[in-house]
Amino acid sequence: MKLQLLKEMRKILGSLALICLMLMANSCKKSVTTESNVNEFSEYISVFPDKLISVTPNLKFVLKKKATTNFDANEIITVSPDIKGEVAVNENEIAFIPVEKLKSNQEYLVTLHLSNLYEDIDEELKDFTVKLKTKELLFNVSLQSPSVYTKDLYAVEG
């Protein structure tokens, strides 16, 4: 009887361990946000940021239609990785202005939440996501050794 009970407990513990491992493996997966198809959003958006941007950008979207809802400006645009900034709204123009310079050669996902601007919008068109990348800042400075001409006159070439 005890032997049979031990076998049953082993089966239960083995099943629980397997379930725990599966849950842990599944929770480690990152959610992947893909870039939106621009053509699908042509009814709502006419201008959006370029793929390659400066480290001091002004991320501007221009809407084709006026917003039909009252909205909180800070809930219109989200940026990932998270960046602090202000959202400025001027009629059909929405701009995200970061507080600090962005990192060089970094990818960002910028999402315009159309569901916060329009009441009757298709489920597939709720969020417009653009993948952006900041320009890589490359420059080299190479100096040769200074030349001394007189006690007060030095020259550096490079």
N, C-alpha and C positions, 0 to 999 in steps of 0.2 A: 504494500500500500504506500509506504513512504517512498519507495523507488519510483513508483508511478507518479506520485505527487511532485517529486523532484524533476522528472522529465517534463511534466506540464509547466512547471515554473520556469524551466530553461527555455521552453518554446515561447512563453509569454515575454520573458525578459529579452530574448533574441528578437522578437517582433517589435518590442518597444524600442530597442536600440536601433533597429533598422529604420523605424519611423522617425526617430530623433535625428539620425544621420541624413535622411532624405529632407527633413525640414530645414536642417542647418545648411545643407548644400543649396537648397532652393532659396533661402533667405539671403545668401551671399551674392546672388545675381543682381547686377545693376540694371535698372530700367533704361532702355535705350530710346532716346528721342531722335526721331529722324527728321530730316529737313522736309518742309512742305513742298508740294508741287506748285510752282508759281502760277501756272495756267489755271488751276482750279480756283484760285483766289482772285482772278482778274476782275471779277464782278465787284469786289470790295476794295482792292488795293491797287494803286497805280504806280507808286514809288516805294522802294524799300532799300535798305543799306546794301552797298556792294559787298562782295565776298571778301575782299582784301581791304582792311581799314587801317587808319592811323592809330597810334596809341592814345591820341587825344581826340576821340571821335565825337560826332554828333549823330547819333543813330536816328535817322528820320524816316517816317512812314507817311505817305499821303493817301488818304482814303478817297474813294470815288463817291461814296454816299455819306451824308451826315449821320452821325450817331443817333439812334432812336431811343436810347436809355440815358438815365442820369447815372453817371459813373464816377468812381473814385480814380483819379489820375494815377495813383500809385499802384493800382491793380490792373492796369492795361498792359504793361510790358514787364516781362521777367527775363532776367539774364542768368545764364549758367555758364561757368561758375559765378556764384553770387557777387554782384558788384553794387556798391552804394551809388545812388544817383538820383536825379530828379527827372520827372516826366513833365514835359511842357506840351500843352494842347492849345492850338490856335486854329479854330474852325476845323478844317479837314486835315490838318497837319499835326502829327504826333511825333515828338522827339524825346529820346532818352539821352540825357547828358550826364555822363559819369562824374562823380566828385573828384576822383583821382585818375591819373594816367593808367591805362591798361598795360598789362605785361606784354613785352615784345614777343612775337612768334608764338602766340597763344590762341587756341581756338575757343570760340564762345558760341553758345546757342542763345539766340534772341527770339522770344516768343511774344507775339502780339495777340492778346486775348480778344478776339472779335466777339465772343459770347458776352463780354462785358460792355460792348458798344452797341450791339444789335439784338433785338428781342427774338425775332423769328429767323434763326440761322440754322442751317443744316448741321447735324452732329459732326460730320466730317470736316466742316469749315469753322469750327469753334476756335481753333488756335492755329495761327500762322507762324511757323518756325523757320528761321534763317540761320544757317551755319556761317559764322564769320571768322576771319583769322586776322590778327594784327600783323603788320609788316615787321619783318625781322630787321632790327637795327644793326647794321654792320658798318664798321669803319675801323681802319687801322692807322695807327700813328707810329711811324718809325723815325727815330731821330739818330743822327750820327753824333759822334762825340763833338763837343764844342771846340771851336777854333779860337785861340787866344791871339789877338793881333797886338793889343797894347794892354797896359794895366787896367784900363777902363773900358776896353772894347772887346766884346766877345761875339761870336757868331755861331748859330746853330743851324745846320741844314737838315732838311727832312721833309 
